[in-house]
Amino acid sequence: MFSSHKRKYKDEEYQDTRLGLQAVQEKQNIIESAAKEIGLEIEIEKITDYAEIATYGVAATPGIVIDGKVVHAGGLPKQKDALKWLQA
């Protein structure tokens, strides 16, 4: 019974990770699309180390940091917001 519970926990953890990765890709697509819309060349750095993420004060991912400033954390941003951040 314990091993069955343990397996289920691992499966749930794996599913959560997969959903998290999907959100990261969607976030990247939103940022890239906004940059393209305004003709801005950008460089995207993916940070996956939780200790490094925490140094930005981001508690909920995905987070977005532009020029060292956290502009968004948790959930997916809206395209219009991404445009504002990139134009600032």
N, C-alpha and C positions, 0 to 999 in steps of 0.2 A: 504494500500500500504506500509506503514512503517513497519508493522509487517511482511509482506511477505519478504521485503528486509532483515529484521533482521533475520528471519529464514534461509534464504539463506546464510547469513554471518556465522551463527552458523554451518550450514552443511559444508561449505568450511573449517571452522576452524577445525571441527572434522576430515575431510578428511586429512588435513595437519598433524594433530596430529597422525593419524593412519600411515601415510607414514613415519613420523618421528620415530615412534616406530619400524616400520619395518626396517629402516636403522640402528637403534641402535642394533637390534637383529642380523642383517647381520654383523655389525662391530664386535660384540661380537664373532660370529662364526669365523670370519677371525682371530681374535686374539687368540682364543682358538685353532684353527687348527694350527696356526704357532707355538704356544707353544708346542703343542703335537708333531709336526714334529721334534722339537729339544730336546724333552724330558724335558721341563721346566714346573715345577708346578707353576701355577699363581693363584692369587686371584683377582677377578674382583669386583670392587665396582661401582655400578651405582649411579651417582649423578644426581638428577632430579631438585634440587633447583636452580633456575636461578641465585640467588644471589651468591651461592657457586660456580657455574660454572664460573661466571664473575670474581671471585677472581683468577682464573687461566689465565684470559685474553682471554678466548675462546669466540669469538663472533658468530661463526657458529658451530652448532652441526651436527652430533655427533663429540665429541672431544675425544682424547686419551691422557691420562696423565700416564706416567710410571715413578715411583719413584720421583714424584713431578714435573716432567718436561713435558710440553706439546710437544708431538711429531707429533700431527696431529689434524686438526680442519676442519670441513666441508666436506661433501661427504664421500665416503667409501674408505678406504685405500686398497692398493694392498697387496696381500699375501707376496710378496717379501719385501715390505717395513716393514710390521709387523715383519718379520723374522729379519731384520736388527735392529729394535728397541729393540726387545727382547734379541738379542745377544749382544747388546752394554753394 
